[in-house]
């Protein structure tokens, strides 16, 4: 095993995936080579596949044959990122959960930047630096981050980032409370952990250009409506904790 690539407990690596045939195999091979082969016995690699039509399913089937530790949740309809994330978090069996995207924009080796903090913290949040998304998405993200941090008096660079290592016991406790920000489930999960006084560490991670295709995230035409819903969700969360 390479130096500094150790972790104290098995990990459930979780990835939602939909129509990523251009990058799926490359992403899986990167994560296996740079991360999974160093994880403790009993770790698992789970995908939530959302009715892909471009050959992604066939690639996942081949990868499952090659790597028996890969498990795929197949869905016959597309019900959105948040639903996929919730299913994945609920399916995790290991003491630690790592959640990320399947589009190859995150660097797998950055996983090890988070690992060294997990013995001390409950939640290690990987915040993107040098973000390579198109400008409307970066602008929306910046405005949402600044609004959220102002409302809650905290500082997070990238609240909805899909690169986080969390103790499973925390997921089990907090996920049932996550119910007011359906588009930004990961953001709500972070804030509810913050407000429930879990120990959180922010770590900066790299972000790459997509090699192929377009982002599967929220289309720019929906930013205004979803931004309004997200801010309304923030006020609901804040209201919940004022009552407790």
DOFIVO-908735 format. One line per 5 residues: number of its first residue (from 1); their letters; for each residue x, y, z of C-alpha. Coordinates in steps of 0.5 Angstrom, whole numbers, m for minus. Each point is the difference from the previous one (the first is absolute). Example, Ala and Ser with C-alpha at 12.3 -4.5 7.8 and 13.67 -1.06 7.14 Angstrom:
DOFIVO-908735
1> AS> 25:m9:16 ~ 2:7:m2
//
This chain:
DOFIVO-908735
1> XXXXX> 0:0:0 ~ 2:7:m2 ~ 3:5:6 ~ m6:4:3 ~ m6:m4:m3
6> XXXXX> m3:m3:6 ~ m7:0:3 ~ m2:m2:7 ~ m7:m4:m3 ~ m3:m2:m6
11> XXXXX> m3:5:m5 ~ m7:0:m4 ~ 2:4:m6 ~ m6:3:m3 ~ m1:3:m7
16> XXXXX> m7:1:m4 ~ 1:m1:m7 ~ m4:2:m7 ~ 2:0:m7 ~ 7:0:1
21> XXXXX> 3:m5:m5 ~ 5:4:m2 ~ 4:0:7 ~ m3:m5:4 ~ 5:m5:m1
26> XXXXX> 6:5:1 ~ m3:3:6 ~ m1:m7:3 ~ 7:m2:m2 ~ 3:6:3
31> XXXXX> m4:m1:7 ~ 2:m7:0 ~ 7:1:m1 ~ 1:6:4 ~ m5:m1:6
36> XXXXX> m4:m7:0 ~ 6:m4:0 ~ 3:3:6 ~ m6:0:4 ~ m1:m5:6
41> XXXXX> m4:m7:m1 ~ m7:1:0 ~ m1:6:m4 ~ m5:1:m6 ~ m1:4:m6
46> XXXXX> m7:2:m2 ~ m3:3:m6 ~ m7:2:0 ~ m2:0:m8 ~ m5:4:m2
51> XXXXX> m3:m3:m7 ~ 6:1:m4 ~ m1:0:m8 ~ 7:1:m2 ~ 3:m7:2
56> XXXXX> 2:2:7 ~ m4:m6:3 ~ 4:m5:m5 ~ 7:3:3 ~ m3:0:7
61> XXXXX> m1:m8:m1 ~ 7:m1:m3 ~ 3:4:6 ~ m4:m5:5 ~ 3:m6:m4
66> XXXXX> 7:3:1 ~ m1:3:7 ~ m5:m4:4 ~ 0:5:6 ~ m4:5:m5
71> XXXXX> m7:0:1 ~ m6:3:m4 ~ m6:3:2 ~ m4:0:m7 ~ m6:4:m1
76> XXXXX> m5:0:m6 ~ m2:8:1 ~ 4:6:1 ~ m2:3:7 ~ 6:5:1
81> XXXXX> 6:1:3 ~ m3:1:7 ~ m4:m7:0 ~ 6:m3:m3 ~ 5:3:6
86> XXXXX> m5:m2:5 ~ m1:m8:m2 ~ 8:0:0 ~ 1:3:7 ~ m6:m5:2
91> XXXXX> 4:m6:m3 ~ 7:1:3 ~ 2:m6:5 ~ 7:3:2 ~ 2:4:6
96> XXXXX> 2:5:m5 ~ m4:3:m6 ~ 4:4:m6 ~ m5:3:m5 ~ 2:3:m7
101> XXXXX> m2:1:m7 ~ 2:m4:m5 ~ 1:5:m6 ~ 8:0:1 ~ 0:7:2
106> XXXXX> 3:m2:7 ~ 7:m3:1 ~ m1:m7:3 ~ 7:1:4 ~ m3:6:4
111> XXXXX> m4:m5:4 ~ 7:0:4 ~ 0:7:2 ~ m7:m1:4 ~ 2:m7:3
116> XXXXX> 5:3:5 ~ m5:4:3 ~ m6:m5:1 ~ 3:m3:7 ~ m1:7:3
121> XXXXX> m6:2:m4 ~ m7:m2:m2 ~ 0:3:m6 ~ 5:2:m5 ~ m2:4:m6
126> XXXXX> 4:1:m6 ~ m1:7:m3 ~ 1:1:m7 ~ 6:5:m2 ~ 1:2:m7
131> XXXXX> m7:m2:m2 ~ m1:m2:m8 ~ m7:1:m1 ~ m3:5:m4 ~ m1:7:2
136> XXXXX> m8:0:2 ~ 1:m6:4 ~ 6:3:4 ~ m4:6:1 ~ m6:m3:3
141> XXXXX> 5:m4:4 ~ 3:6:3 ~ m6:4:1 ~ m3:m6:4 ~ 6:m1:4
146> XXXXX> 1:7:2 ~ m8:0:2 ~ 1:m6:4 ~ 6:1:4 ~ m3:7:1
151> XXXXX> m6:m3:3 ~ 3:m5:4 ~ 6:4:2 ~ 5:m5:m3 ~ 5:m1:m5
156> XXXXX> 0:m5:m5 ~ 3:1:m7 ~ m4:m5:m4 ~ m6:m2:4 ~ m3:m5:m5
161> XXXXX> 6:m4:m2 ~ 0:m7:m1 ~ 6:m2:3 ~ m1:m2:7 ~ 2:m5:5
166> XXXXX> m5:m1:6 ~ 0:m5:6 ~ m6:m4:m2 ~ m3:1:7 ~ m1:7:m2
171> XXXXX> m4:m2:m6 ~ m4:m4:3 ~ m2:5:5 ~ 0:6:m4 ~ m3:m3:m7
176> XXXXX> m7:0:3 ~ 0:7:1 ~ 2:2:m7 ~ m7:2:m3 ~ 0:7:m2
181> XXXXX> 5:1:m6 ~ m2:m5:m5 ~ 5:2:m5 ~ 6:2:5 ~ 0:m6:4
186> XXXXX> 7:0:2 ~ 0:7:2 ~ m6:m1:4 ~ 4:m6:3 ~ 6:4:2
191> XXXXX> m4:6:3 ~ m4:m5:4 ~ 6:m3:3 ~ 3:7:1 ~ m6:1:4
196> XXXXX> 0:m6:4 ~ 7:1:2 ~ 4:m5:m3 ~ 7:1:m1 ~ 1:2:m8
201> XXXXX> 7:2:m3 ~ 0:3:m7 ~ 6:m2:m5 ~ 1:3:m7 ~ 0:m5:m6
206> XXXXX> 2:1:m7 ~ m6:0:m6 ~ 2:m2:m7 ~ m4:2:m6 ~ m5:m6:m3
211> XXXXX> 4:m4:m5 ~ m7:m1:m4 ~ m7:2:0 ~ m4:5:4 ~ m1:1:8
216> XXXXX> m6:m5:2 ~ m1:6:5 ~ m6:5:1 ~ m1:3:m7 ~ 2:8:0
221> XXXXX> m8:1:m2 ~ m2:m2:7 ~ 5:3:4 ~ m4:6:2 ~ m6:m4:2
226> XXXXX> 4:m5:4 ~ 4:5:3 ~ m6:3:3 ~ m2:m7:2 ~ 7:m1:3
231> XXXXX> 0:7:4 ~ m7:m2:3 ~ 3:m7:2 ~ 5:4:4 ~ m5:4:4
236> XXXXX> m4:m6:1 ~ 6:m4:3 ~ 2:6:4 ~ m7:1:3 ~ 0:m8:2
241> XXXX> 6:1:4 ~ m3:7:3 ~ m6:m5:3 ~ 5:m5:3
//
